[in-house]
Amino acid sequence: MKTIYSAIQPSGVMTLGNYIGAVDNWHQMQADPNNKCIFALADLHTITVRQDPAKFHENAMSFYALLLALGLDPKKSIVYFQSHVQQHAYLAWLLNCYTMVGEMNRMTQFKDKSQKHSDNINMGLMDYPVLMAADILLYNAHEVPVGVDQLQHIEIARDIAERVNGIYGDIFTVPKGVLKKVGAKIMSLQDPLAKMSKSDPNPKSFISVLDDDAVIMKKFKSAVTDSETEIRFDPENKPGVSNLLTILSVATKKSVDDLVKEFDGLMYGHLKVRTGEAVCEMLKPMKQEYNHLIKDEAYLLECARENAARAEAIAQETLDRFKKAIGYVMI
Ligand code: AQP
C-alpha cells in the first residue's frame, strides 16, 4: 500500500487551478486500490494571512463540501480539517528545532507572500513549510500530489525528514512530490505568465469552481492571449493560448496534440468559447452535489469528526515514535 497525502487551504474560493493541479489528481489517486489517501483542509496554514472570522468559517465549510462534491470519499479516504488534529501543531514545533532559519528565508512563497502582505510578515508565514512538513510526515506519506508551486516545500519536508532520520534512525518516511502530467501549473487568465491564484485581486484572472456558467464564459472570452492568430502549444511564446489548450485538454480528456489539430484554421475566439463550455460541462455534476451537501451541515460535521479521529490515530503514533527517539518521558 502507498500512502498519499495532500492538503488545500480554505482561503478565498477554490480555483480551477486548485482543481486541475491538485484535487482532480487526488480524485484519480483515490481510485487506485493500492493507495491509502489522506486529504486535509489546511486551515492552520490559512491564518498565516489575516482572515475575516465569519468569511473564514464559511469558506472552510464550503471547501469541505467541495472536496466531497469533487469525489473525495470520506469512507474510503480520510478527508479532514487540519485544525481538528492537534498533532500537526505539536510536530511542527518539534520540527522547528530541526529546521534552519536560513532555509526558511530562502523559500520562494515566503518571499512572495512577504511582499504581498508587507504589513503582516508573521512568524507563521515563515514557518508555513515546517507545518506543511509536519502534515506530510505525520502520516508516513510516500507521495504528495501538488501543483508546481508547492514542490519547493516538498523538498524542504524531505530535507527535514532526512535530517531527523540521520540523527535518530528510521523515524519518518521521506516523501516524494508528484505532479500531474497536464495541468500542474494553470496560469492566470489575465496574466498568463503568473499562476492562477485564489488571492489574485482581479477576479477575472481566475475561475472559481463555483462560478456560474455565464461568469465562466465571460472570463474565458476575456482571457488574454497574444497578437498572432495561430493556435499551437508553445508555453514560452504563447502562454495564454497554451494555458487554454491545457485547460481544454483536462476538461475534454483529449490530448493537446489532438486539440491543436482540431483547431487548425480556427480563431482564438473559438478556442476561448470551447474551453469555457468544456469547463462548465466538467464542473456541472460537482456543483449539483455541492448544492445538496452544503445544506447538510450536520452530515458534514459528522464526516469531519469521524475522519479527524481516524487521522489522529495515525498522527499520534508517529508523534510518539519521534518523541521517544528525542528522549521525552512517555506516560
Ligand atoms: N494555478 C495552479 N495550477 C496548478 N495547481 C495549483 N495549485 C494552486 N494553484 C495552482 C495547487 O493547489 C493545491 C492547494 O493550494 P493551496 O490552497 O494550498 O495554496 P496555494 O498554492 O497558495 O494556492 P493559491 O490558489 O495560489 O492560493 P493563494 O492565492 O492563497 O496563495 C496545491 O497543491 C497547489 O500546488
Boltz pocket constraint, residues with backbone or C-beta under 6 A from the ligand:
constraints:
  - pocket:
      binder: B
      contacts: [[A, 7], [A, 8], [A, 9], [A, 10], [A, 11], [A, 13], [A, 15], [A, 17], [A, 18], [A, 19], [A, 20], [A, 21], [A, 22], [A, 42], [A, 145], [A, 146], [A, 147], [A, 148], [A, 149], [A, 150], [A, 183], [A, 184], [A, 185], [A, 186], [A, 187], [A, 195], [A, 196], [A, 197], [A, 198], [A, 199], [A, 200]]
      max_distance: 6.0
